Every structure is written in C-alpha cells, then in structure tokens.
Amino acid sequence: MSKVVETDIAILGGGVAGLWLLNRLRQQGFTAILLETATLGGGQTHKAQGIIHGGTKYALQGSITAATQAIADMPAVWQACLEGTGDIDLTQVPVLSQHQYLFSTNKLAGKLAGFFATMALQGQVDQLVPAAYPAVFQHAHFKGLVYALHEIAIDTQALVRELVKPNQDVIFKIDPLSDDDLHVDAAGNITALLVRTARSEQIHVQAKKYIFAAGSGNEFILAKLRQPGLQAQRRPLHMVVVKTDFTYPVFAHCLGMGATPRITITTHKAHDGKYVWYLGGQIAEEGVKFDSAKQVEIARQELQDIFSWLDFSSAQLASFLVDRAEPLQPGGKRPDSAYYKEIGNAIVAWPTKLALAPKLAEEVIACLEKANMKQGAFDTRALRAFPVPALATPIWDDLL
Ligand SMILES: Cc1cc2nc3c(=O)[nH]c(=O)nc-3n(C[C@H](O)[C@H](O)[C@H](O)COP(=O)(O)OP(=O)(O)OC[C@H]3O[C@@H](n4cnc5c(N)ncnc54)[C@H](O)[C@@H]3O)c2cc1C
C-alpha cells in the first residue's frame, strides 16, 4: 500500500499558469501542492518574450477582435502586481521596458503613415519625435517612423522565481508520469495519481481537484480523459537569439504589410552581461519550415536589411523550435483567451498567453467557488523526500 498525500488541489505543471494558480488558490484558503516533472518555467514560460499585451497587437488588422477584448484588462492587473498593490507581489520582477516600440522601415514609412495615424488617434500609440527615439533608431540612415506602444515587457525568469518564492514548501519535483500512474474512471474522475521521484517509493496523491496546467504535457491527461470536445493543438515557432555587442536594448515590433509584425524584438541580459536580442513575430512563424542553419541565415539577413546602419558581423546567432500549447481551435488558429475545462474532478487549463495567466486563475477560482469546495485534510509528509524542482535557465544562456 503506497503512502498517501492529501490536499484540496493538486496542480500539475510549474509554468506561469500553474504557479499563478498556486499562489491565488492558497490565498483563497485552499490547500494546494504543485508537481513538476522538469524545471520550473522551463516549458513555454521561460521562452516567452515577456510582453504583457493589451490587445493592440491584435488590432493591427484594424478591427477589435474577441482576443483584443479578452486581454484588454491584463496590463492593469500586472501593473498593480508589479507595484505591490495587486493580488500577487511582483515588486521584485524587473520591467525590462515600459514600451514596445512600433516602427516601419524606410521603405514602408509612406505606406504605414495612415495606419499609424489612426492608431495614434485611438490613443493606442504615441508618435515620437526623433529626439525621443530609442537609441537604436538614433541614426541618420533611419528614415522610418517610430511609435511607442504602451506594452511593458517583464523578466520572465524573475517572474517564475517570485511566484515560486512563497510556495517552496508545496512544490515538488516528480518523475515523468507513465500510463499506470494516472487512473480515470468512466465518468472522467481521477481515481488515482501515483507519483515518485528518483529512488523513492510511489506516493498516492489524493486531491479533491486535479488541475492540469502542464502546457503540451496536458496532452497526456487528454488521452486519458477521452473527451471528444477537448483536444490540444501546438503552434510551432522558430525563435532566434542574437548576442550582440550593442550597448542598448531594443524592444520593438517591425511592421510589414501583414497582420503579424515582420519581426518582434525583446532584449535580455545573458549571463556574461551582454545583450541578447530575442526575435519572434513573422520570422519565427514562417521559420518553422527551415532548419536552424537556414533560420539563422535568414535572421541575419533580416536584421541587416531592417537595421542597415548596424554591423551584425560579430553577433552570435542561434535558433530553436518551440510549440505554443493550447486548446484545439478551428483551423488551428490562435485562441482568443485563456481556457479551462472541468471534467469530473479534473480541470485542464491553458492560459494561451503569459499575460492571461491572472485571468485563467480568476476563472478557475470562480469555478471552484461555484462547486462550494470545503477545506479538507492537508498532509504532505509523504512528499518530504521530494526535491523542489530547479528554476529553468534562460534559453539564450543554454544556446550561446
Ligand atoms: C516563443 C514564445 C514566446 C511567447 N511570448 C509571449 C509574450 O511575449 N507574451 C505572452 O503573453 N505570451 C507569450 N507566449 C505564450 C506564453 O509563453 C504561454 O502561453 C505560457 O507561458 C504558457 O504557460 P503554461 O504554464 O501553460 O505552460 P508552460 O510554461 O509550458 O509550463 C508547463 C509546465 O508543465 C510541466 N509538465 C509537463 N508535463 C507535466 C506532467 N505530466 N506533470 C507535471 N508537470 C508537467 C512542464 O515541464 C512545464 O514546466 C510565448 C510563447 C512562446 C512559445
């Protein structure tokens, strides 16, 4: 007979979704533990660019979409947390940039002037005078337009660290689950979750609710639950990291003629103190069909074309593929908002954006409150030998 751990809620997955939920659920008086099979944040969360979108990105097509509305409240929620007045204390999480700058290349400046003017009129962006341009655009050869978009970028490594900090006593590293570790009955209720860590005996986790916030790892539970209406999708990206000798950071969307920015750049500090430009946007979406050598070559050309006045010859580039894990959408499109589904005593959840993790947590809490769950026994002694999982290292430090 294996030893038993009892808790109100067992969360599987230590990315932003699981960690945010853990903080909020414990604040609400639920007892909770979080189980992680690898490193904390090491899934999509540490690979995110850290932009707290307010929806303007989705309004680039000129229309207010469901996605725009769903995310519109998020910047204020994050801002309150960063200032120490929100639900979670994120005062130790650095804001890497107060703005994401929108810019056009010289060639498109004329074509995009009207679009920028409309956005400025709606108060979504501010036009900058050249003297206020960020350092990278302070060059005689730059003749495009620069606007400031009110979207902050945060340090996702620090975010994970701060979300973990008050919860070290209830976060445990477990071995990857095998088919025999999770038992589900015909009604979709989890009847057994068995976990172990290296060399330990198997422990039986008894929870009133099991929340699966495991990113692409949620596919494992979906296969067990066999719910026809609930499937997952993965949307791949081929991201590029560029270590430079430049002495300034860049946070910018380079607009092309399409709805997705031609390139989205955020900047992060590598372990040696150098700036790493992190490239997403269209280049990452279209780059999934190329191998790494080709993707790096394309990125170098793109950067040289967009920033013709900069010298990238000594820059070190590397690329990697990563999937965005989400609930299946018609045509494999981007989901509009955070998503959760309750099936028996399980909840399967994806925030679909880092910025939407607070919204997901509020929705899950509302769902649990509706069920009127009473606090039950809490005993984690059997997990005493289980280590706290390590924080993931930044991807640029792994690659460069
Ligand atoms: C390249 C990229 C850039 C992005 N940029 C942004 C951005 O700028 N702004 C934004 O808002 N969003 C962004 N996103 C989206 C955002 O990163 C994700 O929506 C968010 O991080 C998902 O968090 P999560 O906790 O659901 O998943 P993850 O971060 O993937 O975490 C899932 C965790 O579950 C663990 N796990 C897996 N299986 C199991 C199991 N069986 N048991 C226990 N644990 C398990 C994994 O090891 C992992 O740690 C970006 C995504 C990508 C890929």
The ligand as a Gaussian input file, in Angstrom:
#p B3LYP/6-31G(d) Opt

LIG

0 1
 C        8.437000      31.693000     -28.103000
 C        7.247000      32.138000     -27.300000
 C        7.094000      33.481000     -26.994000
 C        5.992000      33.907000     -26.240000
 N        5.882000      35.220000     -25.910000
 C        4.848000      35.639000     -25.161000
 C        4.756000      37.001000     -24.760000
 O        5.623000      37.842000     -25.058000
 N        3.667000      37.368000     -24.017000
 C        2.695000      36.486000     -23.658000
 O        1.739000      36.894000     -23.011000
 N        2.774000      35.176000     -24.005000
 C        3.819000      34.731000     -24.732000
 N        3.929000      33.408000     -25.068000
 C        2.928000      32.453000     -24.566000
 C        3.273000      32.008000     -23.132000
 O        4.640000      31.737000     -23.017000
 C        2.470000      30.773000     -22.748000
 O        1.106000      30.946000     -23.003000
 C        2.639000      30.450000     -21.265000
 O        3.986000      30.510000     -20.858000
 C        2.094000      29.046000     -21.008000
 O        2.319000      28.760000     -19.656000
 P        1.934000      27.332000     -19.074000
 O        2.233000      27.397000     -17.614000
 O        0.577000      26.943000     -19.508000
 O        2.905000      26.296000     -19.821000
 P        4.455000      26.007000     -19.707000
 O        5.247000      27.224000     -19.425000
 O        4.806000      25.236000     -20.944000
 O        4.583000      25.077000     -18.405000
 C        4.113000      23.764000     -18.386000
 C        4.938000      23.021000     -17.346000
 O        4.350000      21.732000     -17.132000
 C        5.391000      20.785000     -16.955000
 N        4.819000      19.450000     -17.228000
 C        4.605000      18.854000     -18.431000
 N        4.007000      17.654000     -18.241000
 C        3.825000      17.502000     -16.890000
 C        3.247000      16.482000     -16.083000
 N        2.721000      15.368000     -16.606000
 N        3.238000      16.653000     -14.745000
 C        3.754000      17.789000     -14.174000
 N        4.326000      18.786000     -14.908000
 C        4.339000      18.646000     -16.244000
 C        6.461000      21.245000     -17.929000
 O        7.724000      20.715000     -17.597000
 C        6.381000      22.772000     -17.767000
 O        7.251000      23.233000     -16.749000
 C        5.031000      32.965000     -25.803000
 C        5.188000      31.609000     -26.120000
 C        6.291000      31.184000     -26.843000
 C        6.449000      29.729000     -27.136000

